Amino acid sequence: MKHLLSTYDLGREDAVRILDVAEEMATVGTREIKKLPALRGRTVATLFFEDSTRTRISFEAAAKRLSADVINFAAKGSSVSKGESLKDTAQTLEAIGAEAVVIRHGASGAAARLAETDWISSAVVNAGDGTHEHPTQALLDAFTLRQHWARVKGVDPLGTGLDGMSVVIVGDVLHSRVARSNLWLLKTLGADVTFVAPPTLLPIGADAWPCTINYDLDDALAAGPDAVMMLRVQAERMNAAYFPSTAEYSRRWGFDDARLAMLDARGLDDTIILHPGPMNRGLEISAGAADSPRAVVLQQVSNGVAVRMAVLYLLLSGDH
């Protein structure tokens, strides 16, 4: 594995390998000294052209736990504001010693452009490109789902996929790179995926994707999914009115307290709630649902460090 750009072309064997290594990395977080010497002397650069809290900090924590040196780059306040190109910025970081570049960019395909040109020879990790993909988010979601599914089945998660698991992904699919990456990865791992959204928030051609499309959240929940993933309404990417009002969106496609109670009433004790964050409480998810025992949002954040440790280790250690 030279780069991690997408889950679309990630095979099952490679995906399971990353998740299995992440299981080992997760144990590091439980130790008194949360460090491994695996990448001592190696340098990782985080190249972020968009705002981020969880992803940037998670990658930084992952690199440092592997004893790598970290160069943090944020476009705001940098020479990018003076007109510096992506090529020149990346080459500058490599000249400083970066051997892996973790990039988040507003343009779809930016990470692939960096990886496939001769601009740099470093390993490239896509930390989100436009509305295209966000592979490490999908991997940490799959890691969280696999841990839960293994507990439900009473098996060891190592070496397993998500075969037979039913996952409902709800909300702003149109603008969501997380939804796309999750669809490809979860299908590769054997899960059944359903997208629930208003028609205006589904991309053209979604009916040809390997998933079920449903416009009714209550109907999708009545089918008894094993996991429900709520997507953030990405107002910053919206240049039109995609739904009449936030109140109507919340009523029809938000995971509110009534829908939380419905899971309890139907005896769906093992159904968990995920959210990639940041959450718009009161819009796509109620405070009651976000803070309920079913919610695994903070586990996702914690698991993100382990998964990104696994990705950096596999890219930089030579242990492919």
N, C-alpha and C positions, 0 to 999 in steps of 0.2 A: 504494500500500500504506500504509494508515493504522496498522494494528496487525499483529502476528504472534502469533496465538493458537493456531493449530492447523495441522497438515499435511493434515487431512481435506479442508479446503476450499481448499487451495493448488493452483492449476492448474499444469500442466507448464511453461507459458511463464514464469510467475513463479518457479517452483522453479529452472529452468535459469538464469534471470537472476540469482538470488541466488548460485548456484554459480559463474557466470561472473565476477561482481563479486568473489567470494571468491578466485578465481584471481589477480585483480589485487592484492587485499589481501595475499595470501600472500607476494608478492614484497617487501612492506614489511618483513617479518620477516627477510629476508636482507640488508637494508641495514645500513650502519654506524650510521646514525641512523634508528631505527625509528619514524618519525613522519610523519604527513600533516596538513596544516592544515585538512582538510575540514570538521571540526565545531568549529573554534575558536570559543569564545564560547557554545557550546551546553552544556546540562547534562543529564546522565544520572543517574538515581537507581536504585540496586539495592535492592529491597525484599524481603528474604528472611525468611520466617516459618518456614523449615525449614533444617536444617544443610546446608551445601554447601562444598566446596573448589573443585573444578574449574570449575563453572559460574559461581560468583560471581567468582572470580579471573579467569576467562576474559573475562567481560563487562567487568570493570574494565580489564583490559589492552587490550581492543578499543577501549573508549571513549577511553582515554588515548592510544593510538596514532593515533587520529583527532583528537587535541588537544582533546577535550571535557573539561569539568569533571565530576567524579564525586562523588556523594553516596552513601555506603554506609550502609544501614540494616539492622540485624539485630534481629529481634523480641526476642531475649534481651537483657535489660538495658535495654529501651526502655519507653515508656509503654504498650505492648501488655500488659505484665504487670500494669498498673494498670487494665486493662479498656478501653483505647482501641480503637475499631473500625477495620476496614480502610478505611472511607470517610474517617474523620478523619485517619488516618495518611497516606493518599494525598494528601488535600487539603493537609495540612501540608507535604509534600514539594513539591507544585506551588507552594504559596505561597512557598517558599524559592527556587523558580526551575527546578524540574525540567521538562524538555520531553519526556523519555522516561522511562517507569517500567518497569524490568525486575523482574517479580514472580515469586517462588516461594512457593507456599502449599500447605498440607496438604489444602485442600478443593478437590475437582474443580469447575471452573467459576469459580474465584475471579478468574482473569485476564480471562475474558469478562465477568464481572460489572463489573469495573473499567472495561473498555473500552466496554461497551454502555450504562452509566448516564451521567447527566450530572454525576457526581461530579467528574471531572477532564477536561480537554481534551487532556492529554498522550498521546503515542503509548504503547501498552502492548505489551510483549513478554512472552510466557509463558515463564518459565524452569522450568516444571514445576508442574502443579496436581494434587495428589492422585495418583490412579492413572489420570488422564485422558490428558494429553499432555505432551510435552517437545519442541516443534518444532525448537529450535536444535540439540538433540542429534541428532535425525534428519537435519537438514541437514548437520551435520559428518560424520555417518556416511556419508551419500550422497556428500559431497564426497570423503571418503577412498576409498570404493568406486569412484567415477568416475575418480579419478586412477589407481587400480590397473587398472581395466577398460580405460582408454585405453592404458596401457602394454602390457597383454596383447594388445590389438588393434593396437597400433602406430599410434594416431591421436592427434590433438590433442583434449584433453578439452573445449575450449570449444564450447559449443552442443550438446553431446551429453547423452544420458540414460544409462540403465542397461539398454537394450534387450537381452534375451537373457541377462542375468546371473542366476545362480541363487544365492540367499542363504538360508541356514538360520539361524533365530533360536532359541536353545535356552535353556530354563530357566523362571524364574518369570514367565510371561506374565501371569498373573492380576493381579499387583500392579504390573506394569511399564508406566509411561507411555511409556518408551522404545520398547517393543515395538509399542505402538499407533501412535505417531507414525511409526516406521519402516515399518510395514506400509503405511499410507496413502501415504507419500512414495515408497517404493521401487516400489510398484505404479504410481503416477502416472508415474514415470520409466521404467517398462517392465520392471522386474525380476520374476522369479518368486520368491515368498517361501514358505518352509516353516517352520511353527512345530513345534518338538519340545519336549515337556514331559510330565510325568505328568498324567493326567486331572484330578487335583485342583488343578493349577496352570494350568488353562486356564479362562478366563471362560465363563459360560453364554452361548451364542450364537456362540461362536468358529467353529463349523462353518459359519456363514453368511458369515464374512469371506472376502475374496478371496485366500485362501491355502490351501496344503495343510497338513493336520494329521497329524503322525506322533508316535507315542509311543516310537519306537525310534531312539536317536541313531545307533547303528551302521548301521542301515538307511539313514538319511538321509545319512550320510557316504559310504556305499557308492555312492550315486547320483552322487558327484563334484561337490559344490557348488563354486562359485567363491569363496564367502566363508562363514565361520561366525561368527555373533555370539553370544557367551555372555552371558547376563543374570545379574545379581547376585541371589542368593537374599535377598529382603527380609524378614529375620526380624523387623524392627521393625514391619512391617505385618501380621504373622501373629498371629492370635488363636486358632489351632487347629493341630492336627498335620496338615500337608499331605503329609508323607511319613514313613515309619517311623523313619528315622534319617538323620543326615548321611552316614554311611558308605554306606548304600544309595543315597542321592541321588547321591553322588559316583561310585559304581560304575556307575550306569545312565545318568545325565544329565550327568556331569562330563566336561570335556575333559581327559583324563589323558594320561600319557606314551604309553600303549599306543595311544590313538586318534591321537595325534600321529604315532607310528611307522606307523600304518595309512595315513595320507595319503602318507607317503614311499613305502611299499611299493606303493601303487596308482599311483604316478607323478603324483600331483596336485601338481605343483611350484608351480602358480600359485594354489593355495587359500590365502587369508589368514584370520587370526583377529582378530576385533574384540571389544572389551569396553567398555561405556560407563563403567565404573569407579564406585565403588571396587571392586576385585577381592577376593573371598574366596578367596585362594590355598589350594589343597588341598580346596576344596569344589566350586565350579563350574568351576574351571580349575586345573591343576597349575602349579607353578613352572616346570617345563620347557616347558610350552606357552606360558605368559605371557611367558617370556624368549626364546622361539625366534625365528628370523628371520621366521617366518610372522606373528608377532604385530605388529599395527600400532597398539597401544594408545597409545603416546606420539605417534605421528603424528596420531591422533584428537585428542589434547589440543592439539597444535600447530595443527591445522587448525581447531579450535574457535575460536581467536582470529580467524583470517581470516574464518570464516563469520559470526561475531558482529559483526566490523567491517563486513561487507557488509550485514547486517541493519540495524544502527544507521545506516549511511550512507544506505541506501535510504529508511529511515523519516524521517530528519531533514534530509537535504540538499535535498529537494524534487525530486531527480532520479529520478522514478518511471518 
